[in-house]
Amino acid sequence: MAYRSIRDCVKDLEKHSRLIRIQQEVDPDQEMAEIHRRVFAAGGPALLFERVRGSDFPAVSNLFGTIDRARFIFRHTIRRVEALIGLKADPMSGLKRPTNLYHALRAGLTALPRRSLGGAVRYRRTTIDRLPFVKSWPRDGGPFITLPQVYSEDIARPGTMHSNLGMYRVQLAGNDYRTNEEIGLHYQIHRGIGVHHSKALEKGRPFPVSIFVGGPPAHTFSAVMPLPEGLPEVAFAGALAGRAFRFSLDRWKDSKSGHRIRQVISSDADFCITGIVESGLKPEGPFGDHLGYYSLQHDFPVLRVNAVYHRKNAIWPFTVVGRPPQEDTIFGELIHELTGPMVPVSVPGLRSMHAVDQAGVHPLMLAIGEERYLPYEKDRIPAEILTVANAILGFGQASLAKYLWIAAYQDNPELSTHRIQEFFGHMLRRVDWRRDLHFQTSTTMDTLDYSGVSINRGSRVVIAAAGMPRRDLATDLPDIRWPENIKDPSVIFPGLLSLRAPEFKNEADRVHIENLCAVLSEQKDLLEGFPLIVVSDDSEFTSRNLDNFLWITFTRSNPSHDIYGVDSFIEFKHWGCHGPLIIDARRKPHHAPPLEVDPHIMRSVDEMAASGGPLHGIL
């Protein structure tokens, strides 16, 4: 079954009891988002909001709220895409399993985009202010499109086969945007649209961009799929949808520049916004983002709106991002399932890698690589896995990894990057802090990560461990004489300690960790079983569970500034330490604020979940 629109998907989910309708009018200003968050956390169904206050259109969320439902949506086509990716990874698999070749060929038949005349999306025009103005968090700068498909082309090589389809957030109103005339276009570093934009700027040409919302769910998923450069997302969208990506062309004269504009419109989209990216920038944000904090207001490109199209009976899909796990976690899980076979092919020597969702994805990457450079050595040392680590840091969006922990496959062929605590245990038993830390102290980092020195700038570290275990990991608190201002020691899991330090108000407060290192220097023998210590503002919260440890530690630290060591040293520009490694994960003044729900909104949703309310029995 090939969905032609979101409505097709909604009907299918409802038929199979995987979607509920909310008939009561709901406020898109935070209320819809809070309902979504609670239903997602409960593993509940997709949600169709039939009456969105202030809008002409219904909205749907939580379509991909469980991995089971995501697989269900793509149940008729995902086998074809898996076969296609498998064939790319291993061309001989088509001969070994002829059915794989058959499924791959079927996917290939719908991968080529197809031009159409008109299309359902051209049913009628509307204006930006009639769309569902979904605002997720109290400090958000305005309403955002959270499931956009942002389409751009290379002006030097126009055409769908040289296009980029990405999910870059779009601010519909607020700040200094002129209502119905301008919307904010936020894209981060290392994104395909940036290449297209830079070429347009170099040639002094207008940069047309189209924003699609809705359509076949495969189109939404394709916008987040990390594809190799040169492979257009619209081709993947057609293969996954089981129906070629259909498009029509808008040709119009831009009165401001005088240029004739060629603009692509997705024929099957529920909505399409077309326009020109202006040469100047305007403030965009804040926005509650997937690291669990606000990305703050910064200058980003602006789209000057030309037209807003929608199909008959259009439905507006949206999601809510915030501290993981959220619905975008399911996207990541599905991506891992599909792209797994390509990992060893894309990076020689790499067995597996896992961008950890609980830590906000880019802040923490776990990897396993081959270690075959010195097979004659009795005890392995990191060698080939350092080559693999460098390759990972030059590979697509994996290059934004802030902490990269990499283990040697030969040390434990059963080790998995997805069994996170086990992976850390494997690493902590083997790591040698004198040798195994490798820093990039001034480099690019994820736009949404505010732990660095400025937007897009920070540091990263590779921790590479190989060989026989060096230590046993302890589970009982050591009998340590802690500094007076260090409180609440707690074991997070074997080998890992959590501590609370005074609030970090300014750079002078780094002295708390420096003093801790000095005090522990005389007692480091007692810490042999605890090679890693995390210092935070709330030790009890950090040590409460694995997810809290991952989120606090890796979103609130910048390796070059916040990694310390007991008896640290610099030798020929290499930094290491003889005792435990200490990560200062306290909140710093330049960090973005964490996300919190408005208490009024919480009470409103509580009432909906009470007996007789529209969400009773769901929440």
LOKEVO-251018 format. One record per residue (C-alpha): x, y, z; residue in one letter. Coordinates in Angstrom, 3 decimals. Each point is the difference from the previous one (the first is absolute). Layout:
BEGIN
px,py,pz,type
X,Y,Z,a;
...
This chain:
BEGIN
px,py,pz,type
0.000,0.000,0.000,m;
1.600,3.284,-1.150,a;
-1.178,2.972,2.034,y;
-0.677,3.114,-2.076,r;
-0.435,2.318,2.972,s;
-0.007,0.200,3.757,i;
-3.780,-0.570,-0.090,r;
0.562,-3.411,-1.617,d;
2.351,-0.880,2.865,c;
-2.449,1.310,2.623,v;
-2.817,-2.149,-1.394,k;
2.222,-3.075,-0.036,d;
1.167,0.519,3.586,l;
-3.528,0.643,1.220,e;
-1.253,-3.133,-1.744,k;
2.585,-2.018,1.944,h;
-0.677,1.747,3.357,s;
3.317,1.831,-0.062,r;
-1.413,3.546,0.029,l;
-2.549,1.927,2.058,i;
-1.898,3.181,-0.815,r;
-0.146,2.943,2.389,i;
-3.192,1.862,-0.866,q;
0.237,2.676,2.690,q;
1.566,3.272,-1.131,e;
3.618,0.079,1.115,v;
2.381,2.936,0.274,d;
3.110,-0.327,-2.203,p;
1.861,2.247,2.443,d;
1.690,-2.724,2.120,q;
-3.166,-1.996,0.744,e;
0.231,-2.266,-3.045,m;
3.706,-0.523,0.672,a;
-0.566,-1.062,3.612,e;
-2.709,-2.464,-1.067,i;
2.379,-1.411,-2.574,h;
2.864,-0.349,2.505,r;
-2.138,-1.888,2.504,r;
-1.510,-2.334,-2.587,v;
3.437,-0.707,-1.471,f;
1.433,-0.745,3.463,a;
-2.891,-2.423,0.620,a;
0.672,-1.812,-3.281,g;
-3.427,1.155,-1.179,g;
-1.588,0.338,-3.441,p;
0.302,2.639,-2.691,a;
-2.115,3.099,0.684,l;
-2.330,1.812,-2.393,l;
-0.900,3.454,1.325,f;
-3.185,0.761,-1.918,e;
-0.471,3.560,1.283,r;
3.149,2.125,0.299,v;
-0.739,3.393,1.496,r;
0.649,2.817,-2.478,g;
0.607,-2.256,-3.009,s;
-1.975,-1.273,-2.980,d;
1.680,-3.403,0.099,f;
0.105,-3.082,2.227,p;
3.377,-1.232,1.211,a;
1.486,-3.423,0.705,v;
2.930,-0.989,2.191,s;
1.729,-3.057,1.435,n;
-0.300,-1.834,-3.334,l;
3.451,-1.494,0.609,f;
-0.454,-0.184,3.774,g;
1.062,-3.667,0.320,t;
2.412,-2.056,-2.085,i;
-2.788,-2.526,-0.523,d;
-2.263,2.669,-1.496,r;
2.806,1.374,-2.184,a;
0.623,-3.464,-1.401,r;
-3.754,-0.433,-0.481,f;
-0.219,3.204,-2.067,i;
2.726,-1.247,-2.320,f;
-0.950,-3.676,0.183,r;
-0.658,-0.352,-3.750,h;
3.223,1.619,-1.182,t;
2.715,-0.191,2.643,i;
1.114,-3.457,-1.153,r;
0.759,1.482,-3.423,r;
2.122,2.777,1.463,v;
1.868,-2.409,2.288,e;
0.778,-2.136,-3.050,a;
1.179,3.037,-1.949,l;
2.326,1.097,2.798,i;
1.176,-3.590,0.495,g;
0.801,-0.256,-3.693,l;
2.017,3.198,0.185,k;
1.909,-1.346,3.007,a;
0.539,-3.450,-1.542,d;
-0.624,-0.233,-3.762,p;
0.331,-3.791,0.169,m;
-3.046,-0.232,2.277,s;
-2.196,0.210,-3.106,g;
1.488,-3.282,-1.219,l;
-0.029,-1.615,3.418,k;
-3.639,0.945,0.603,r;
-1.884,0.660,-3.263,p;
-2.987,1.343,1.967,t;
2.230,2.880,1.171,n;
0.660,0.890,-3.620,l;
-3.732,-0.107,-0.747,y;
-0.853,2.309,2.920,h;
2.848,2.374,-0.885,a;
-1.210,0.240,-3.576,l;
-3.507,0.830,1.208,r;
1.432,2.799,2.145,a;
1.988,1.260,-2.957,g;
-3.106,0.248,-2.152,l;
-1.504,2.683,2.247,t;
3.248,1.813,0.857,a;
0.088,2.225,-3.073,l;
-1.972,3.236,0.600,p;
-2.900,0.615,-2.371,r;
-1.230,3.323,-1.256,r;
-3.751,0.585,0.074,s;
-2.384,2.720,-1.066,l;
-1.469,1.823,2.955,g;
-0.507,-2.455,2.819,g;
-2.234,-0.323,3.048,a;
1.948,2.623,1.954,v;
-1.113,2.755,-2.380,r;
-3.649,-0.348,1.074,y;
-0.022,3.410,1.659,r;
2.198,2.744,1.423,r;
0.062,1.180,3.599,t;
2.157,2.260,2.159,t;
2.600,-0.761,2.639,i;
-2.195,1.265,2.839,d;
-2.736,-2.567,-0.770,r;
2.360,-2.947,0.557,l;
0.111,-1.741,3.410,p;
2.304,2.226,2.071,f;
1.477,-2.759,2.159,v;
2.193,1.286,2.812,k;
1.651,-2.706,2.116,s;
1.736,1.716,2.921,w;
-0.595,3.195,2.048,p;
3.106,1.865,-1.183,r;
-0.306,-0.930,-3.687,d;
0.294,3.083,-2.193,g;
-3.238,-0.857,-1.794,g;
-1.736,-2.854,-1.816,p;
2.160,-2.376,-2.042,f;
-0.406,-2.610,-2.695,i;
1.574,-3.027,1.667,t;
-0.353,-2.543,-2.836,l;
0.944,2.080,-3.046,p;
1.512,-1.356,-3.187,q;
2.192,2.844,-1.205,v;
0.798,-0.357,-3.695,y;
2.836,1.763,-1.819,s;
1.991,-0.478,-3.177,e;
3.490,0.718,-1.238,d;
-0.397,3.076,-2.223,i;
2.954,-1.187,-2.093,a;
-1.690,-3.365,-0.606,r;
-3.758,0.445,0.401,p;
-2.238,-3.049,0.176,g;
-1.416,-2.412,2.553,t;
2.918,-2.424,-0.337,m;
2.345,2.712,1.325,h;
-2.339,1.164,2.726,s;
0.110,-0.046,3.786,n;
-2.980,-0.800,2.219,l;
0.754,0.708,3.645,g;
-1.831,0.517,3.262,m;
1.020,3.475,1.106,y;
-2.285,1.701,2.441,r;
-2.164,2.847,-1.252,v;
-1.296,2.834,2.201,q;
-3.395,1.185,-1.244,l;
-0.412,3.195,2.044,a;
1.474,2.037,2.815,g;
3.212,1.987,0.379,n;
0.371,2.517,-2.857,d;
-1.687,-2.052,-2.722,y;
-2.633,1.796,-2.064,r;
-3.211,-2.032,0.436,t;
-0.881,-2.087,-3.066,n;
2.972,1.459,-1.893,e;
3.052,-1.468,1.752,e;
0.852,-3.185,1.892,i;
3.228,-1.075,1.663,g;
2.151,-2.750,-1.485,l;
2.415,-1.547,2.480,h;
2.572,-2.408,-1.337,y;
3.034,-1.218,1.858,q;
3.556,-0.592,-1.143,i;
0.770,-2.996,-2.188,h;
-3.369,0.060,-1.774,r;
-0.586,-0.435,-3.733,g;
-2.046,3.163,-0.332,i;
3.044,2.004,1.089,g;
1.925,-1.119,-3.088,v;
-2.876,1.092,-2.240,h;
-0.395,3.318,1.818,h;
3.703,0.833,-0.240,s;
0.011,-0.575,-3.777,k;
-2.974,2.299,-0.445,a;
1.713,2.702,2.062,l;
3.237,-0.355,-1.974,e;
-1.827,0.537,-3.285,k;
-2.243,2.762,1.341,g;
-3.104,-1.950,-0.964,r;
-3.310,-0.352,1.875,p;
-0.182,-3.217,2.017,f;
-3.462,-1.592,-0.316,p;
-1.012,-2.426,2.754,v;
-3.188,-2.041,0.335,s;
-1.306,-1.334,3.296,i;
-2.224,-3.076,-0.182,f;
-2.107,-1.150,2.955,v;
-1.802,-3.325,0.016,g;
-0.462,-2.177,-3.042,g;
1.019,-3.665,0.188,p;
1.692,-0.698,3.369,p;
3.007,-1.296,-1.932,a;
0.686,3.567,-1.121,h;
0.221,1.188,3.607,t;
2.316,-2.842,0.967,f;
2.196,0.547,-3.061,s;
0.670,3.583,1.085,a;
1.899,-1.310,3.063,v;
1.692,-2.945,-1.740,m;
3.822,0.429,-0.047,p;
0.676,-0.855,-3.639,l;
3.375,0.085,-1.784,p;
0.729,3.232,-1.866,e;
-1.309,-0.244,-3.534,g;
-2.954,-2.240,0.857,l;
-3.124,2.206,0.094,p;
-2.453,-0.492,2.841,e;
-2.910,0.213,-2.455,v;
1.217,-3.239,-1.613,a;
0.101,-1.725,3.381,f;
-3.447,1.439,0.743,a;
-1.426,-1.617,-3.113,g;
1.570,-3.356,0.801,a;
-1.306,0.011,3.581,l;
-3.439,1.328,-0.944,a;
-0.493,-2.620,-2.715,g;
-1.053,2.919,-2.171,r;
2.318,2.317,-1.935,a;
0.518,3.482,1.394,f;
-2.305,2.130,-2.129,r;
0.664,3.666,-0.602,f;
-1.137,2.915,-2.082,s;
1.728,3.289,-0.802,l;
-0.963,3.521,0.893,d;
1.551,2.644,-2.226,r;
-0.374,3.594,1.054,w;
1.799,3.312,-0.165,k;
1.465,1.325,3.223,d;
-0.925,3.663,0.092,s;
2.798,0.784,2.448,k;
2.906,-1.418,-2.017,s;
-1.572,-0.065,-3.451,g;
1.082,-3.626,-0.496,h;
-2.193,-2.766,-1.341,r;
-0.388,-2.642,2.711,i;
-0.344,-3.734,-0.481,r;
-1.561,-1.580,3.093,q;
-0.690,-3.684,0.719,v;
-3.299,-0.950,1.650,i;
-0.670,-3.443,1.462,s;
-3.235,-1.092,-1.672,s;
-0.979,-2.359,2.831,d;
0.837,2.301,2.933,a;
-2.822,1.156,2.270,d;
1.554,3.477,0.073,f;
2.683,1.809,-1.971,c;
1.567,3.377,0.805,i;
2.099,1.556,-2.752,t;
2.284,2.984,0.101,g;
3.438,1.540,-0.306,i;
2.694,-0.032,2.680,v;
0.924,3.634,0.640,e;
3.617,1.144,-0.050,s;
-0.154,1.325,3.571,g;
-0.569,-1.731,3.329,l;
-2.496,0.492,2.803,k;
-0.213,-1.263,3.591,p;
-1.487,-3.507,0.246,e;
-0.965,-1.894,3.145,g;
0.183,-0.795,2.854,p;
-1.217,-3.549,-0.566,f;
-0.235,-2.958,2.365,g;
2.226,-2.519,-1.717,d;
0.901,-3.674,0.050,h;
2.904,0.355,2.447,l;
-2.532,0.897,2.687,g;
0.879,3.697,0.048,y;
-0.979,3.100,-1.931,y;
2.055,0.904,-3.014,s;
0.247,3.720,0.507,l;
-0.785,2.891,-2.293,q;
2.517,0.429,-2.804,h;
-0.001,1.511,-3.471,d;
-1.051,-2.435,-2.718,f;
-1.270,0.221,-3.595,p;
-3.501,1.252,-0.767,v;
-2.385,-1.367,-2.625,l;
-2.034,2.685,-1.780,r;
-3.297,-1.773,-0.595,v;
-1.412,-0.135,-3.516,n;
-2.906,-2.463,0.361,a;
-1.559,-2.479,2.441,v;
-1.820,-2.924,-1.618,y;
-2.021,-2.798,1.577,h;
-1.901,-3.035,-1.174,r;
-3.683,-0.694,0.633,k;
-0.590,-1.381,3.513,n;
3.617,0.701,0.897,a;
1.352,-1.092,3.389,i;
2.942,1.717,1.695,w;
2.527,-2.468,1.469,p;
2.197,1.126,2.866,f;
2.243,-1.407,2.682,t;
1.475,1.273,3.268,v;
3.698,-0.064,0.767,v;
1.560,0.252,3.409,g;
2.180,-2.007,2.338,r;
0.180,-3.486,-1.520,p;
-1.617,-2.382,-0.403,p;
-2.587,1.726,-2.214,q;
-1.594,-0.915,-3.318,e;
3.193,0.844,-1.876,d;
1.603,-2.824,1.997,t;
-2.069,-2.398,-2.106,i;
1.344,1.590,-3.170,f;
3.497,-0.712,1.272,g;
-0.827,-3.587,0.869,e;
-1.468,-0.645,-3.429,l;
3.001,1.653,-1.671,i;
2.335,-2.283,1.977,h;
-1.963,-3.042,-1.156,e;
0.139,1.011,-3.652,l;
3.568,1.279,-0.224,t;
1.695,-2.654,2.173,g;
1.266,-2.050,-2.990,p;
1.628,3.101,-1.530,m;
2.141,0.911,3.003,v;
2.873,-2.459,-0.616,p;
-0.042,0.874,-3.706,v;
0.064,3.762,0.535,s;
2.863,0.041,2.520,v;
2.572,-2.809,-0.417,p;
0.702,-1.714,3.302,g;
-3.132,1.347,1.686,l;
-2.269,-2.719,1.371,r;
-2.764,2.147,1.494,s;
-0.718,3.452,1.363,m;
-2.790,1.452,2.077,h;
-0.809,3.694,0.408,a;
-1.569,-0.193,3.446,v;
-3.465,1.511,0.049,d;
-0.166,0.375,3.799,q;
2.988,2.350,-0.227,a;
-1.494,2.095,-2.800,g;
1.542,-1.983,-2.912,v;
3.084,2.041,-0.998,h;
1.467,0.473,3.505,p;
0.749,-3.735,0.359,l;
1.013,-2.614,-2.560,m;
0.864,-3.612,0.880,l;
1.869,-2.081,-2.565,a;
1.673,-3.371,-0.491,i;
2.839,-0.402,-2.474,g;
2.406,-2.653,-1.185,e;
3.425,-0.135,1.676,e;
2.268,-1.939,-2.400,r;
3.060,2.191,-0.466,y;
2.206,-1.827,2.520,l;
-1.293,-3.597,0.201,p;
3.378,-1.238,1.200,y;
-0.087,2.112,3.157,e;
-0.961,-1.912,3.141,k;
-2.162,2.839,1.280,d;
-1.933,2.168,-2.392,r;
0.382,3.763,0.112,i;
-2.175,2.504,-1.869,p;
1.329,0.218,-3.538,a;
-2.464,-0.809,-2.770,e;
-2.910,1.262,2.079,i;
1.679,3.426,0.020,l;
-0.068,-0.067,-3.800,t;
-3.661,-1.021,0.160,v;
-0.726,2.811,2.473,a;
1.521,2.566,-2.353,n;
-2.120,-1.380,-2.831,a;
-3.166,0.292,2.128,i;
0.833,3.637,0.726,l;
0.143,0.603,-3.753,g;
-3.174,-1.924,-0.826,f;
-3.210,1.960,-0.576,g;
-1.787,1.200,3.100,q;
2.047,-2.419,2.128,a;
2.700,2.649,-0.343,s;
-1.918,2.036,2.598,l;
0.573,-2.568,2.754,a;
1.312,1.760,3.117,k;
0.946,-3.065,2.066,y;
0.995,-3.026,-2.090,l;
0.615,-3.164,2.012,w;
1.381,-2.809,-2.169,i;
0.776,-3.600,0.981,a;
1.880,-2.787,-1.801,a;
-2.181,-2.688,-1.528,y;
2.620,-2.680,0.665,q;
-0.197,0.566,3.758,d;
-3.642,-1.147,0.093,n;
-1.786,-0.923,-3.250,p;
-3.313,-0.119,1.929,e;
0.236,3.623,1.175,l;
-2.805,2.284,-1.210,s;
-0.094,3.795,-0.208,t;
-3.714,-0.172,0.836,h;
0.519,-1.654,3.394,r;
1.329,3.237,1.361,i;
0.868,-0.863,3.603,q;
1.738,-3.173,-1.110,e;
1.961,1.998,-2.577,f;
1.161,2.506,2.612,f;
0.986,-2.842,2.308,g;
2.094,-1.553,-2.786,h;
1.733,3.331,-0.638,m;
0.594,0.939,3.646,l;
1.647,-3.337,0.724,r;
2.518,0.591,-2.803,r;
0.546,3.728,-0.407,v;
3.408,1.478,0.821,d;
-0.471,3.708,0.622,w;
3.724,0.569,-0.502,r;
-0.282,-1.103,-3.635,r;
-3.570,-0.307,-1.234,d;
-1.302,3.593,-0.126,l;
0.238,1.889,-3.283,h;
-1.321,3.584,-0.137,f;
-1.014,2.461,-2.685,q;
-0.013,3.107,2.124,t;
-1.423,2.609,-2.407,s;
-2.334,-1.263,-2.683,t;
-3.556,0.035,-1.329,t;
-2.766,-1.558,2.021,m;
-3.761,-0.483,-0.144,d;
-1.856,3.315,-0.344,t;
-2.434,-1.066,2.731,l;
2.705,-0.845,2.569,d;
0.653,2.964,2.303,y;
2.746,-1.636,2.037,s;
2.704,1.436,-2.290,g;
1.604,3.421,-0.114,v;
-2.520,1.442,-2.492,s;
-2.627,-1.136,-2.480,i;
1.471,-2.654,-2.331,n;
3.369,0.063,1.832,r;
1.346,-2.334,2.652,g;
2.146,-3.084,0.392,s;
-0.155,-3.748,-0.217,r;
1.823,-2.972,1.426,v;
0.613,-3.538,-1.181,v;
0.312,-2.649,2.704,i;
1.464,-3.129,-1.567,a;
0.604,-3.101,2.119,a;
1.313,-3.403,-0.994,a;
1.666,-2.985,1.586,g;
-0.362,-2.054,3.136,m;
-1.877,1.437,3.010,p;
2.207,2.191,2.166,r;
-2.246,0.081,3.065,r;
-3.077,-1.377,1.682,d;
-2.829,2.492,0.404,l;
-1.202,0.780,3.512,a;
-3.610,0.163,1.162,t;
0.396,1.245,3.585,d;
0.781,3.588,0.928,l;
3.696,0.390,0.830,p;
1.070,1.330,3.392,d;
1.137,3.360,-1.354,i;
0.600,3.262,1.842,r;
-1.882,2.377,-2.314,w;
0.473,3.785,-0.022,p;
-2.563,1.728,2.223,e;
-1.927,1.507,-2.931,n;
-0.289,-3.316,-1.882,i;
-3.190,-1.811,1.013,k;
-2.221,-3.015,-0.646,d;
2.408,-2.621,-1.383,p;
-1.947,-2.731,-1.775,s;
0.740,-2.970,-2.255,v;
-1.787,0.329,-3.349,i;
1.100,-3.433,-1.156,f;
3.207,-2.033,0.527,p;
3.043,2.156,-0.561,g;
-1.862,3.314,-0.158,l;
-0.427,2.481,2.852,l;
-2.305,3.005,0.259,s;
0.759,3.067,2.149,l;
-1.646,3.363,0.695,r;
2.077,3.181,-0.080,a;
-0.901,3.649,0.686,p;
-1.814,1.954,-2.690,e;
2.141,1.152,-2.928,f;
-0.536,3.783,-0.102,k;
3.114,1.113,-1.871,n;
3.364,-1.265,-1.230,e;
1.470,0.302,3.499,a;
-2.222,-2.905,1.052,d;
2.166,-2.422,-1.955,r;
2.113,0.048,3.150,v;
-2.500,-2.406,1.608,h;
0.986,-2.769,-2.423,i;
3.680,0.903,0.078,e;
-0.077,-0.257,3.800,n;
-1.852,-3.327,-0.240,l;
2.764,-1.347,-2.244,c;
2.640,1.146,2.470,a;
-1.748,-1.634,2.971,v;
-0.506,-3.260,-1.876,l;
3.633,-0.107,-1.137,s;
1.040,-1.251,3.418,e;
-2.800,-2.611,0.031,q;
-0.070,-1.210,-3.591,k;
0.871,-3.576,0.988,d;
-3.437,-0.168,1.667,l;
-1.584,0.977,-3.328,l;
1.551,-2.706,-2.154,e;
-3.441,-1.552,-0.526,g;
-1.539,3.352,-0.978,f;
1.815,1.300,-3.082,p;
-2.738,2.547,-0.804,l;
-1.618,2.668,2.198,i;
-2.808,2.345,-1.046,v;
-0.573,3.238,1.906,v;
-3.377,1.709,-0.351,s;
-2.414,2.359,1.786,d;
-2.186,-2.889,1.198,d;
1.777,-3.272,0.634,s;
-3.183,-1.810,1.010,e;
-1.679,0.884,-3.311,f;
3.086,-0.858,-2.063,t;
0.394,-3.412,1.610,s;
-3.717,-0.861,0.080,r;
0.117,-1.900,-3.307,n;
2.060,-0.512,-3.137,l;
-1.987,2.530,-2.050,d;
0.623,2.797,2.510,n;
3.722,-0.729,0.066,f;
0.202,0.099,-3.809,l;
-2.022,3.195,-0.321,w;
1.705,1.969,2.766,i;
3.567,-1.085,-0.745,t;
0.167,0.375,-3.752,f;
-2.275,2.992,-0.606,t;
1.523,2.139,2.769,r;
3.707,-0.426,-0.654,s;
2.494,1.263,-2.568,n;
2.941,-2.453,-0.111,p;
2.819,2.552,-0.259,s;
-1.350,2.073,2.889,h;
-1.802,-2.500,2.207,d;
2.169,-3.120,0.025,i;
2.417,-0.166,2.918,y;
2.209,-2.751,1.333,g;
1.607,-1.021,3.262,v;
3.763,0.494,-0.414,d;
-0.402,1.347,-3.519,s;
2.986,0.758,-2.237,f;
0.942,1.322,-3.430,i;
2.734,-1.820,-1.834,e;
0.930,1.168,-3.513,f;
-3.437,1.630,-0.310,k;
-1.794,-3.182,1.061,h;
-2.285,0.390,3.031,w;
-0.663,-2.905,2.337,g;
-0.355,-0.879,3.659,c;
1.189,-2.705,2.386,h;
-3.132,-0.124,2.126,g;
-3.730,0.143,-0.732,p;
-1.417,2.187,-2.736,l;
-2.433,2.672,1.251,i;
-2.692,1.606,-2.161,i;
-1.439,3.286,1.260,d;
-3.656,-0.208,-1.091,a;
-1.271,2.930,2.034,r;
-2.149,2.548,-1.789,r;
2.056,2.988,-1.144,k;
-1.266,3.578,-0.417,p;
0.218,-0.219,-3.803,h;
-2.054,-3.211,-0.193,h;
-3.542,0.146,-1.364,a;
-2.817,-0.469,2.536,p;
-1.590,-3.470,0.296,p;
-3.559,-0.572,-1.147,l;
-2.862,0.188,2.495,e;
-3.771,-0.169,-0.496,v;
-2.232,2.926,0.985,d;
-1.928,-1.084,3.149,p;
-3.219,1.503,-1.409,h;
0.311,-2.214,-3.070,i;
0.645,-3.041,2.182,m;
-3.212,0.650,1.949,r;
-1.980,0.481,-3.215,s;
1.134,-3.364,-1.343,v;
-0.614,-1.628,3.393,d;
-3.644,1.034,-0.351,e;
-0.185,-1.580,-3.472,m;
1.394,-3.222,1.423,a;
-2.483,-0.056,2.907,a;
-3.150,-2.098,-0.023,s;
-2.331,1.233,-2.737,g;
2.798,1.837,-1.830,g;
1.013,-0.727,-3.602,p;
3.273,-1.607,1.088,l;
-1.364,-2.094,2.868,h;
1.322,-3.522,-0.353,g;
2.808,1.128,-2.310,i;
2.099,1.915,2.538,l;
